[in-house]
Amino acid sequence: MNRIKEVLKDKGISQTWLADKMGKSYNTINEYARNKRQPSIEVLFKIAEILNMEAKELIEKRDIKK
C-alpha cells in the first residue's frame, strides 16, 4: 500500500498535475492513488523526486506524536 493520495492532498497537488509531470495518464496515477495498482520502485522514486521527498515517505505511515 502507498500513501500517494494522502501526500498529494497534504501538498495540495492534483493527480492531473502529477500525471503531467510523470508523463503518465491520469488513470494510471489515479490507480496508484487508490491503491488499485502499485507503482514500480523506479516510478515510486520518480514520484518522490517530483514531490521533493524521500520515497520511503510514500509507503510508510507517519507516526503522530502528541
Backbone as CSV, one residue per row, in Angstrom:
resi,resn,N_x,N_y,N_z,CA_x,CA_y,CA_z,C_x,C_y,C_z
1,MET,0.842,-1.184,0.000,0.000,0.000,0.000,0.883,1.242,0.000
2,ASN,0.408,2.263,-0.687,1.167,3.508,-0.724,0.324,4.657,-0.192
3,ARG,0.989,5.782,0.009,0.351,6.977,0.568,0.266,8.107,-0.449
4,ILE,0.287,7.783,-1.732,0.334,8.820,-2.756,-0.851,9.768,-2.637
5,LYS,-2.046,9.249,-2.499,-3.232,10.101,-2.411,-3.137,11.049,-1.214
6,GLU,-2.742,10.511,-0.067,-2.614,11.310,1.163,-1.562,12.410,0.991
7,VAL,-0.426,12.063,0.407,0.660,13.033,0.219,0.233,14.130,-0.751
8,LEU,-0.414,13.758,-1.845,-0.885,14.772,-2.794,-1.860,15.725,-2.114
9,LYS,-2.772,15.182,-1.328,-3.744,16.034,-0.621,-3.033,16.974,0.343
10,ASP,-2.084,16.429,1.119,-1.340,17.246,2.077,-0.572,18.377,1.399
11,LYS,-0.060,18.110,0.208,0.732,19.104,-0.513,-0.127,20.000,-1.417
12,GLY,-1.418,19.703,-1.521,-2.306,20.494,-2.373,-2.014,20.307,-3.848
13,ILE,-1.605,19.107,-4.231,-1.238,18.801,-5.611,-2.276,17.852,-6.196
14,SER,-2.681,18.115,-7.425,-3.680,17.266,-8.061,-3.041,16.056,-8.733
15,GLN,-3.839,15.036,-8.888,-3.387,13.853,-9.606,-3.102,14.188,-11.073
16,THR,-3.862,15.113,-11.629,-3.645,15.544,-13.015,-2.275,16.187,-13.166
17,TRP,-1.896,17.038,-12.226,-0.582,17.689,-12.261,0.525,16.642,-12.211
18,LEU,0.391,15.680,-11.290,1.397,14.634,-11.164,1.462,13.791,-12.436
19,ALA,0.324,13.484,-13.005,0.296,12.714,-14.256,1.051,13.451,-15.356
20,ASP,0.841,14.758,-15.459,1.555,15.564,-16.462,3.061,15.539,-16.217
21,LYS,3.467,15.721,-14.974,4.901,15.716,-14.634,5.540,14.352,-14.879
22,MET,4.782,13.288,-14.679,5.287,11.927,-14.838,5.246,11.455,-16.291
23,GLY,4.455,12.144,-17.119,4.267,11.670,-18.489,3.412,10.416,-18.527
24,LYS,2.517,10.305,-17.556,1.619,9.153,-17.464,0.183,9.652,-17.541
25,SER,-0.730,8.741,-17.787,-2.132,9.127,-17.865,-2.688,9.401,-16.463
26,TYR,-3.738,10.203,-16.441,-4.434,10.460,-15.182,-4.914,9.136,-14.581
27,ASN,-5.432,8.246,-15.432,-5.959,6.967,-14.937,-4.897,6.154,-14.219
28,THR,-3.673,6.155,-14.736,-2.587,5.422,-14.086,-2.298,5.995,-12.708
29,ILE,-2.157,7.315,-12.623,-1.886,7.969,-11.333,-3.049,7.738,-10.376
30,ASN,-4.268,7.795,-10.880,-5.437,7.564,-10.047,-5.449,6.137,-9.497
31,GLU,-5.042,5.176,-10.295,-4.961,3.792,-9.810,-3.900,3.655,-8.727
32,TYR,-2.773,4.354,-8.883,-1.757,4.355,-7.827,-2.330,4.973,-6.559
33,ALA,-3.003,6.111,-6.703,-3.514,6.852,-5.546,-4.589,6.063,-4.805
34,ARG,-5.366,5.270,-5.527,-6.428,4.479,-4.892,-5.962,3.082,-4.506
35,ASN,-4.657,2.820,-4.680,-4.072,1.514,-4.360,-4.722,0.374,-5.135
36,LYS,-5.202,0.696,-6.332,-5.724,-0.336,-7.228,-4.575,-0.976,-8.000
37,ARG,-3.478,-0.245,-8.064,-2.268,-0.677,-8.772,-1.082,-0.062,-8.049
38,GLN,0.003,-0.809,-7.934,1.185,-0.289,-7.252,2.251,0.107,-8.268
39,PRO,2.862,1.270,-8.074,3.933,1.688,-8.982,5.179,0.831,-8.775
40,SER,5.968,0.717,-9.824,7.254,0.032,-9.691,8.154,0.870,-8.782
41,ILE,9.225,0.283,-8.332,10.187,1.013,-7.484,10.704,2.242,-8.221
42,GLU,11.009,2.090,-9.501,11.521,3.215,-10.299,10.502,4.346,-10.354
43,VAL,9.240,3.997,-10.563,8.182,5.006,-10.632,7.985,5.649,-9.264
44,LEU,8.046,4.862,-8.211,7.903,5.398,-6.864,9.001,6.429,-6.574
45,PHE,10.237,6.128,-6.968,11.338,7.070,-6.771,11.140,8.334,-7.608
46,LYS,10.603,8.190,-8.819,10.343,9.348,-9.682,9.269,10.240,-9.057
47,ILE,8.208,9.622,-8.536,7.151,10.392,-7.870,7.742,11.150,-6.678
48,ALA,8.543,10.469,-5.887,9.167,11.101,-4.718,10.038,12.276,-5.144
49,GLU,10.797,12.095,-6.208,11.659,13.176,-6.706,10.822,14.388,-7.110
50,ILE,9.757,14.150,-7.844,8.881,15.238,-8.285,8.248,15.950,-7.093
51,LEU,7.891,15.176,-6.058,7.244,15.750,-4.878,8.246,16.258,-3.847
52,ASN,9.548,16.150,-4.184,10.617,16.644,-3.317,10.562,16.003,-1.927
53,MET,10.572,14.669,-1.936,10.527,13.934,-0.682,11.230,12.596,-0.858
54,GLU,11.406,11.875,0.236,12.011,10.553,0.211,10.968,9.528,-0.230
55,ALA,11.385,8.547,-1.018,10.462,7.515,-1.489,9.809,6.771,-0.325
56,LYS,10.570,6.552,0.749,10.006,5.812,1.884,8.815,6.538,2.503
57,GLU,8.765,7.862,2.343,7.632,8.626,2.876,6.343,8.329,2.115
58,LEU,6.467,7.762,0.921,5.286,7.418,0.140,4.719,6.052,0.520
59,ILE,5.475,5.303,1.312,4.999,3.966,1.675,4.889,3.733,3.175
60,GLU,5.528,4.564,3.979,5.468,4.400,5.425,4.414,5.307,6.022
61,LYS,3.726,4.782,6.996,2.797,5.623,7.741,3.590,6.502,8.684
62,ARG,3.150,7.718,8.826,3.814,8.637,9.741,3.384,8.359,11.168
63,ASP,4.333,8.497,12.071,3.989,8.423,13.495,3.490,9.783,13.921
64,ILE,2.326,9.782,14.510,1.765,11.037,15.003,2.026,11.085,16.498
65,LYS,2.909,11.984,16.885,3.282,12.115,18.297,2.555,13.308,18.890
66,LYS,2.020,13.102,20.052,1.290,14.190,20.720,2.106,14.768,21.817
